[in-house]
């Protein structure tokens, strides 16, 4: 994932996750749309994981994704959050956290489109 980011001049700050989701914090290049870099990261990582054994043969990413900008002042906090995903999600599921984040920031959503 980091290599794909660098290939598109989107320099990674942190990458991590758990079984059901990933977080990537990177500087978005002015030369690529977020949709394109996410597509490239998903495509590349999906191809790679399928080389890691038969157990991953049916692996696929969900169609959607969430993308959020953060100010420079909170980058250290976001890096700590990404680095501590396993402990964090023992307290709260990803789905509950994500919906809470959408509500907190008053972002409209239809839950039937969030998960596939």
HELIX and SHEET records of a PDB file:
HELIX    1   1 UNK A    2  UNK A    7  1                                   6    
HELIX    2   2 UNK A   34  UNK A   49  1                                  16    
HELIX    3   3 UNK A   54  UNK A   56  5                                   3    
HELIX    4   4 UNK A   72  UNK A   74  5                                   3    
HELIX    5   5 UNK A   75  UNK A   83  1                                   9    
HELIX    6   6 UNK A   85  UNK A   91  1                                   7    
HELIX    7   7 UNK A   94  UNK A  104  1                                  11    
HELIX    8   8 UNK A  111  UNK A  113  5                                   3    
SHEET    1   A 2 UNK A  12  UNK A  18  0                                        
SHEET    2   A 2 UNK A  21  UNK A  26 -1                                        
END                                                                             
